[in-house]
Amino acid sequence: MRDLQAGLSKRSCDSDMRSVKIKINNKEVTVPADSTILDAAGKLNIGIPTLCYLNGFERLTSCMICVVHEINSDRLIPSCSADVIEGMRIETDNEKVREARKDALDLLLSEHVGDCEAPCHRACPAHMNIPLMIRQIEEKRFEDAIITVKKDIALPAVLGRICHAPCEKGCRRKSYDSPVSICHLKRFVADVDLAQDSPYRPELKKRSGKKVAIVGAGPTGLSAAYYLLQNGHACFIYDQNPQPGGMLRYGVPDEKLPKSVLDLEIGRISELGAEFRMGHSLGKHIGIDELRHEYDAVVLAVGTVDPGMFENSEVELTNRGIKVNRKTFETAVPGVFAGGNAVGEARMAIRAAAHGKNIAYSASQFLRGLTVTGPSQRFNSVMGKIRDGEADEFMKEAGKHGQIIPEGGFENGYTDVEAMKESSRCFHCDCRKLDSCKLRQYSEEYSANQHRYKLNGRRKFERIIQHDQVIYEPGKCIKCGLCVQITRKAGEKLGLAFVNRGFDVRVETPFNEPLRQGLIKTAKKCIEACPTAALSWRDRS
């Protein structure tokens, strides 16, 4: 009997010590026999995307993002749960794998109820993170708010007075009563900053040794200079007028835009190192070829285009203005960029300023010797118009009062208290994991299509606030089950569980108890493990 037990023990030990040799992306690796393909890939430092996997917990295959191609059998298999087999040949990133991962993402997105970026954020031509600015104002973090604003808008005090506010047209609050006064809040932050003894000054990168000529000192040229200077490039701004500002100075009435405000914001750009060369007209005092010879890059922000400016140059024109690549703002001439009204599509000052920022991005790529691609376009899940009853879900986090009118009128702007109260009206409809959501990251990487699979109407948006620190948005849940496992393993008295079956399955606290009873000690772990923003912190500061 002892010999039999010893033999069984030896065979069990031999099995535990047995190793398996496989190839992943033509690299050989030896791992214990009970390893998964994901384990083996990790040993080779080969990354495989996962959504429903968490080390130390039960292996699930609900998301199918981790599929790999087993060459011998020509099968796609989930790497997080498939065990290694001697002689396997795995490819982790080929056309077949990418197509399968995209299919999986398209399916997950088809029932995803939520936005990555808020509608106001997407509607802003400068793509400013408006929800972040609003939260910072509400929390009286005005210094942080101006950093957020000037990351994308070089002239916020100016634009806060004259912008046509396309962002407010996208604001979801208007479906309930009226939109948040985004432009006036932007102006408030900028005015507070300009009133400081030391207004905000962005950090400048090490000088690149490159020089850029900017023709036109209007919103496009000024904005381009502001961001080019931050990237370490010297900027020389030419303009036919005696003072900089372009249409902002010569086309907007003083009662709408005081010239003192314009001068202060131009002064901030001058302090960064911009040199202004006024009274210089393109085609009369300076020419394209001359600028190209003297400078490393040229930005054409001339406003109205006179074809005579470009005689004997290689710059191509259309009936609308200078011909450019719409994504990069490059002209047909290498190193020459154009935007604003010069390309016939700016119309609004905010759009002209946005062109300047994007030109600076492309021109900086050119000056560093990189391929000019322009700013990248991030993936965005879009929920669409809110439906009956959904505004009430957003109102759970928003102030119930209507629009705040400044006591001194909008021409005098908000006080601190008024701005904070107006900010509290925000619906907070942007994602709480905007930069860390794995679903967004992989959707971007695999060019996922949220609208590929059509469902008969989306689920209703819900925002469950039954916990002092946690918000739960079921429409963003992909049923990975990680939170269910975490609460079970930690010994939560109730924890979280799957409720219902099939398409109606959802994660809830058992017995219809509130979320605070299910997440007594595991809120942090569950939020960190959640691959989307289905579970997130209420406080985002």
N, C-alpha and C positions, 0 to 999 in steps of 0.2 A: 504494500500500500504506500509506504514511504517512497519507494522507487518511482511508483506511478505519479505521486504528487510532485516529486522532484522533476520528473520528465516534463510534466505539464507546465511547471513553473519555468523550466529552462526554455521550452518552446515559446511561452508567453513573453519571456525576456528577449529571446531572439527576435520575435515579431516586433517588439517595441523598439529594438535597436536597428531593425532593417531600414536600409536607405533606398531611395529611388532616384534614378538619374533621368532628367528630362532636358529638353532644349526649349528655351524661350527666346524668340527673336534671334535664333541661331547662336545663342549663348548657352553653354552647358552648365547645369546646376544640379547638385546632389542635396536632397532634403530628406527628412524622415518620412516614412511611408504614410503616416497619417496627416501629412501636410496638404493644404489646398494649393491650387494653382496661384492664388493670390499670395499665399505665404512664400511660395517659390519665387514669384516675381519680386517680392519685397527683398528677398535675399540678394537679388541682382540689382537692386535699386531701380527697378522698372515700375513706373507708376501705372496703375489701372484705376479708372474712375469708379467710385462707389457712392451710393446714396443710402442703401439700407444696411450697410455693414458697419459694425463697430467691434473692434477687437475685444475678445473676452465674453462675447455674447453669442447667442444662438445664430447659426448661419441661416440667413433668409435669402430668397431669390425673388423678392417682390418687384424690384425696380428694373432688373436686367440691364443695368448700365455697365456692369462689369463683364459682359460677355467677351470671350476671346475665341479665336479660331483654332481648333485642333486639326492640324493638317492631315494626319494619318486617316482620320475618319471623315474629314471634311464637315465637321459639325461645329456649331456655335454653342459654347457651354458657359455657364456662369462661373467665373473664376473664384468667387467668394465661397462657393459651396462644393465645387467639383474637386475631388481628391486627385492627387497626382497618380499617374500610372507609368510604370517603367517604359521608356522609349517614346513618351509623348513628344510631339513637336507643336509648339504653341506660337501663334502670332498674336500680338496684342493690339496691333494698329495697322490694319490693312483696309482696303475698300469695303470688304464684306463686313468687317467689325464695325467700321464707322457708320455704315448704313444701318446696321442693327441697333446701334446705340442711338442714332438719330430717330429711328422708329420708336424706340422705347421712350425717348424724351418727348416726341410729338404726342404720344398717347398720354403721358403724364400731364403735359401742358393743356391738353384738350379739356381737362376738368379742373384746371388750376384757376381759382377765383381770387384774384389780387393783382395789383400793379407792382412792378419793380420800382420805376420812378413815378412820382405823382403826375397827374395830368398837367399841373401848372409847370412842373419841371420840364416836361416834354414840350410844352407850348412855348417856352422861353427861347427865342432865337439864339441867345448866348448860352443856353443850357445851364443856367445857374441853379444850384441846389436850393431852391426856394423853401421847401419844408424845413431844411436844416436851419436856414436863416431865421425863419419864423419861430422855431423852438428856442433858438438862442436869444431872440428878443424877449420871448415870454419869460425866460429864466433870468432876464436882465444881464445877459452875457454879451454886451454890446461890442466889446473888443473882438470877441470870437466871431460875431455876426459880420463885422466889416471884412474880416479875413475871408469868410465864406463868400461874401458878395464880390470882393475884388479879385478873387480867384478867377472869375469869369466876366466881370464887368469893370472896365477901367474907369468909367465916368459915372458912378452911381448917383451922385448928387444931381448931376445934369439930367440923366435919364429918368430919375425919380420924379422929375418935374414935367418932362415932355413926352415920356413914353406912352404909346397907345395901349399899353398893357395887354398884349395877347395872352400873357400868363393868366390874367384874371378871367379871360373868356374860357379858359380850361378849368378854372377852379370848381371843384365839386360842391362847395358850400352854396354856390348860386342856385343849385337845385332845391335848396332848403329855404333860403331867404335872399341873401346877396353874397357875392364873392368876398373873400378876404381882401383887404386893401393892400395888395402886395407892393405896388409901386410906391405908395406913400410910406410903407414900412421900410422899403429900400432907401428912399430919400431920408427917412428919419435916421437910419443907421449911418448913412454917409454924412449927414449934417452933424451928428454927434461926433463923428471922427474928425471932421474938418475943424471943429471948434476946440479940439485938443491942442495943447502946446506942442505935442509931438504926434502928429497924425500917423496912421499906419503906413509903414514903409515895407514893402515886400523884400525878401532876401534876394540878393543878386548872385547868380552863379559866377564862378571865376571867369574873368574876361577871356573871350575866345580869340581875340585878335581880328575878328571879322567886322567889316563895316557895311551898314545897310543904308541905302538912300530911300527915303519915303517921300513921294511926291503927293502932297495934299495933307493939310493939317486939320482936316475935319474929323468926324468920329471914327472913320475907318483907319486913317493914318495915325491918329493919336493912340487908338487901341493897339494897333500893330506895334507901335513903338514901345508901349507899356510892357507888352509881353516879350518882345525881342530883347529889350534891355534886361529883363529878369533872366534871360538865357545867356547873358554875358556878351551880347553883340552891341557894338556902338551904333547909334542911330542918328541920322542927319535928316531933318524934316524940311523939305522945300515947299513953299506955298506962294502963290501970286499975290496974296493979300498982305496988308501991313501987320496984321496980328493973327495968331493961330486960332482955330476954332471952326473954320469953314462955315457951313450953313448954321451951325450952332450959334455963331456970333453974328453972322450977317443975314440969317434967315428966320430967326426966332425972336419975337418981341421981348423987350427987357422985362416987362411985367410978368411974362411967363417963365423966362429964364434969366435971372439977374446975371449980368456979366461978371459980377464979383464972384459968384459961385463957379462959373466957367473958368475964370482965371485961377481960382484956388485949385481946381482939379487939374488944369493944365500945369500948374506949378508943381504938383506932385510928380508929374511925368518928367518935367524939366529937372527936378532934383535927383531923379534916377540917372540922369546923364544925357538926356535928349538935347541935341543942339538944333535950334531953329534958324533957318535961313529964309527969311521972309522977303517978299518982293521978287521972287524968282518964278517965272512962268515956263512950263514945259513947252518946248518948241520955239520959244523966243529967247530965253536966257540960258536954258540948259536943254540938252538933247538926250535921247535914250542911249545912244552909243557912247556919249561922253560919260554918262552915269555908270554904264556897264563897265567902262574902262577903269573908272576910279573906285568903284565899290564892288563888294563881293556878291551883293544881291540888291535888287531894286523892287520896291513896292509902289504900284501905281494906284493911288487913291484920289484921283483928280476930280471926282464928281462928274460933271457933264463933260463928255468926250468931244473934242474937236479933232476930226480926222487929220487936220494939218499937223497936230502934235506928233503924229506917228509916220510922217512921210519918210520914205527911205529907211524905215526900220522893219524888222521882221515881225513886229507885233501885229496880230491879225484882229480885224474888227468885224462886227456884225451890225445889223441895223439897230441893235440895242446897246452896243458899246464894245468894249474889249472882249475878245473871245478867250475864255478860260476853261480849264478843267473844273467842273462844278464841285468836285470833292477836294481838290488840292489848291485851287485858285492859281495854278500855274498858267502862264501864257504859252504861246508857241516858242518863246525865247527862253532857253535855260537860265534859271536864276532870276527871272522877272515874273512877279506876281501882281495880280490886280484884284480889286474888290470894291464893295460899296456901289455907289451909283455909277461908277466907271464901267461896271459890267451889266448895268441896267436892271438890277434885281433887289437893291437894298430897300428903297422906299421909306422904311422906318429907320429912325436913328439907332434903335436897339439892334436892328438887323445889320446896319452898317458897322456898328461897333463889334458885333459878333463876327462879321467878315474879317475885321482886323485881327481879332484874337486867333481865328483859324489860319489866317495868312501867316501870322507869327509862328504858329506850330509847323506849318509846311516849310516856311523859309528856314527855320532852325534845323529841320531835317536836311535840307539842301546844304546849308552851311557846315553841317557836321559830316557831310559826305555820305549820308544815308539815302535809301530809296525814299522818294517823296510820296507819302501815302495820305497825308492829311490826318486829322484826328480820327481815331477809331470810333466806329458806331457800335455801341453796346447793345446786347440783346435786352429787349423789354417785354415782359408779360404785360398785356393790356386788358383790363377787366371790361372796359367799355362803359357806356352810360349806366348810371345806377337806376335801379328799378323801384317800384313802389315798396315802401317800407325800409329800403336799404339806407336811406338818409338817417333814419333813426338809429341804425347800428353805428354809423359814424358819429352821431351826436353824443354817444356814450362818453366820448373823450373830448368833446368840444364845448366851449362856452355857449350857454343858451341865449345870450343877448344878441341883438342885431348889430349892424355895422356901427363902429364908433366914429362919430364926427368930431374932429378936433374943436376944442372950445373956441380957438381963434380962427377957425376955418381952415380948409385944406391948403390955402395959399400960405398959411403960417406953419403948417405941419403939426405932427403929433408931439405931445409931451411924453416923457418916459412912461408914466402911468397909462396914458391913452394907448401908446404903442403896444405895451404889454397886454392890455386888455383886448385890443384888436387881434393880436397874435393868438390869443386863447381861443379864437373862433375857428382855428384851423381844424380840418377833419383828420389830419394825420393819415392821409391815404397812401403815403409812400411806404415801401417795405422796410421793416425794422432790421433786416439783414441785407441791406442793399449791396454791400460789397463782400459779404461772406456766404451768401446763399449758394449752396452747391448746385442746386437746380439751375440757377441763372448762369453760373460759371460754365457748366457743361452744355447748356443750351446755346451759349455763345460759341463754345469750342466746336460744337458739332452742327452749327447752323440750323438749329431746331426751328420748326414751324408750328406756332401755337394754333394756327387755323387749318391745319391739314386735315384733321379729323373733326367733322361737324357733329356736334351733339344737339339734341332737341332742347335747346335752351340750357343756359348754365345754371349751376346751383346758386341759391341766394347767398349773398355775402353776409357773413356773421362775424361779429366781434364779441367774444365771450370774456367778460371781465368779472371773474368770481374769485379773484386772488389778489392780495395786496400788491404783489410784485410781478405777476405773470399775466400776459394776454394770450388768448388762444383763438386762432382764426382757422376753423375747420376746413375752409375752402382751399387752404394751402397745404393741407396734410396729404402726404403720398402713401399713407398706411404702411410705413416701413416697420412699425412696431418697436422701434428702439426705446421710446419712452415707456411703453408697456413693459418691456423686459427690465429696464432700469429700475422702475418702481417696484417690480416683483423681486428683483435680486436684492434691493436695499431693504426689503421688508416693510414697505409702506403698508399701513393698515388697510387702506382701500386701493391706493395706486390708480393706475389707468388700465383700461381694458378695451378690446374691440367689442363693439355693439352692432347688432344686425348682421346681415349677410349680403354677399354679392356687391352690386354697385352702391348699395345703401350703407355699407359698413362704415363705421366712423369710430374714432377714439374718444372715450368719455370716462368720467369717474363712475364706477359702478353705483347702482341703486339710485341714480339721478341725484347724487350728492354733488355739491359745488366743487369746482376745481381746487379750491384751497384745501379740501379734505383729501384729495388725491395726491397733492404735491406738498406734503408737509416738510419733508427733508430732502427731496430730490429735484427741486425746481432747477437749480443751477446745472446739474448733470443733464437733465432732460433738454433744457434750452441749448446747451452746448452741443448735444448730440443731434438735435433736430436739423435735418439737412436743408430745410426751407425755413420760413419764418412762421410756421404754424404755431409754434411755441416761442415766445420772445419776452424780453423784459418790458415792463410798462415804462420804466424810467430809462430814457435813451441818452441822458447827458453823460 
